[in-house]
Amino acid sequence: MSDIGRDILSSMDLFIEKIQHLKGVMLGVSLSALILAPLAIGISIYLITHPRFYHIVENEYEFASLLIVLLTVVLVTSGVWLVTGLQQFKSLSSWNKRYYNYIKRKEDLDKDISSKFHLDEE
């Protein structure tokens, strides 16, 4: 194989390794969404259903209005974050299977080419 061919294959391998690293970062983000979003939703629901919440709504209208808006934003954002995290997690799982399949096929092909052209003797 020529030097240009090896350079192209090396560049492709490096690119795939970088994507694999990025996948790890995205998996961390996805897992944080799967943990933190339900926590935020649970706390928001707890606050909204707490008996003192109605007392605050009745007595502190301006503060209560702001609190309701903030809790609504937390609920909506956390819901979107949770759904996105689930979708991302499924996508990353699929990528993982394809990546390991690619690595296995690449190793098999490298062995086949090496044995066919007696490159393993060098």
TANORKA-V278194 format. One record per pair of residues at least 12 apart in sequence whose ideal C-beta (glycine too) atoms are under 10 Angstrom apart, sorted by the first residue. I is the first residue (numbers start at 1). J is the second residue. D is the distance in Angstrom with one decimal. If there is no record, write none. Layout:
i:I j:J d:D
i:I j:J d:D
//
This chain:
i:1 j:113 d:8.3
i:1 j:117 d:9.0
i:1 j:119 d:8.9
i:9 j:106 d:9.2
i:9 j:110 d:9.7
i:12 j:106 d:9.8
i:13 j:103 d:9.8
i:13 j:106 d:8.1
i:16 j:99 d:7.5
i:16 j:102 d:7.3
i:16 j:103 d:8.8
i:16 j:106 d:9.3
i:17 j:99 d:9.9
i:19 j:95 d:8.4
i:19 j:99 d:8.3
i:20 j:95 d:8.6
i:20 j:96 d:9.0
i:20 j:99 d:6.1
i:20 j:103 d:9.4
i:23 j:91 d:9.5
i:23 j:92 d:5.8
i:23 j:95 d:5.9
i:23 j:96 d:7.4
i:23 j:99 d:7.7
i:24 j:92 d:9.0
i:26 j:88 d:6.2
i:26 j:89 d:9.2
i:26 j:91 d:8.6
i:26 j:92 d:6.1
i:26 j:95 d:9.1
i:27 j:88 d:8.2
i:27 j:89 d:7.5
i:27 j:92 d:5.3
i:27 j:93 d:9.1
i:27 j:95 d:9.5
i:27 j:96 d:8.8
i:29 j:81 d:9.7
i:29 j:84 d:9.3
i:29 j:85 d:7.6
i:29 j:88 d:7.2
i:29 j:89 d:9.8
i:29 j:92 d:9.8
i:30 j:84 d:8.3
i:30 j:85 d:4.8
i:30 j:86 d:8.0
i:30 j:87 d:8.7
i:30 j:88 d:4.3
i:30 j:89 d:4.5
i:30 j:90 d:9.2
i:30 j:91 d:8.7
i:30 j:92 d:6.4
i:30 j:93 d:9.8
i:31 j:85 d:7.6
i:31 j:88 d:9.5
i:31 j:89 d:7.5
i:31 j:92 d:9.8
i:32 j:81 d:9.0
i:32 j:85 d:7.6
i:33 j:78 d:8.8
i:33 j:80 d:9.5
i:33 j:81 d:4.9
i:33 j:82 d:6.1
i:33 j:83 d:8.9
i:33 j:84 d:6.4
i:33 j:85 d:2.8
i:33 j:86 d:7.9
i:33 j:87 d:9.8
i:33 j:88 d:7.4
i:33 j:89 d:8.3
i:34 j:81 d:9.2
i:34 j:82 d:7.0
i:34 j:85 d:4.9
i:34 j:86 d:7.0
i:34 j:88 d:9.3
i:34 j:89 d:6.7
i:35 j:82 d:9.9
i:35 j:85 d:8.9
i:36 j:78 d:7.8
i:36 j:81 d:7.7
i:36 j:82 d:9.0
i:36 j:85 d:8.9
i:37 j:74 d:9.8
i:37 j:75 d:10.0
i:37 j:77 d:8.4
i:37 j:78 d:4.3
i:37 j:79 d:7.3
i:37 j:80 d:8.6
i:37 j:81 d:4.5
i:37 j:82 d:3.8
i:37 j:83 d:8.7
i:37 j:84 d:8.9
i:37 j:85 d:6.5
i:37 j:86 d:9.5
i:38 j:78 d:7.6
i:38 j:79 d:9.9
i:38 j:81 d:9.8
i:38 j:82 d:6.5
i:38 j:85 d:9.8
i:39 j:78 d:8.4
i:40 j:71 d:9.9
i:40 j:74 d:5.6
i:40 j:75 d:8.0
i:40 j:77 d:7.9
i:40 j:78 d:4.2
i:40 j:79 d:9.5
i:40 j:81 d:8.1
i:40 j:82 d:9.0
i:41 j:74 d:7.8
i:41 j:75 d:6.1
i:41 j:76 d:10.0
i:41 j:77 d:9.7
i:41 j:78 d:4.8
i:41 j:79 d:6.8
i:41 j:81 d:9.4
i:41 j:82 d:7.3
i:42 j:78 d:9.3
i:43 j:71 d:9.2
i:43 j:74 d:8.1
i:43 j:78 d:9.4
i:44 j:70 d:9.0
i:44 j:71 d:4.9
i:44 j:72 d:8.5
i:44 j:73 d:9.5
i:44 j:74 d:4.9
i:44 j:75 d:5.1
i:44 j:76 d:10.0
i:44 j:78 d:7.3
i:45 j:71 d:8.9
i:45 j:75 d:7.7
i:47 j:67 d:8.1
i:47 j:70 d:9.9
i:47 j:71 d:6.3
i:47 j:74 d:9.3
i:48 j:67 d:9.3
i:48 j:68 d:8.2
i:48 j:71 d:6.0
i:48 j:72 d:9.2
i:48 j:75 d:8.5
i:53 j:67 d:8.1
i:53 j:68 d:9.1
i:53 j:71 d:9.1
i:56 j:68 d:9.7
//
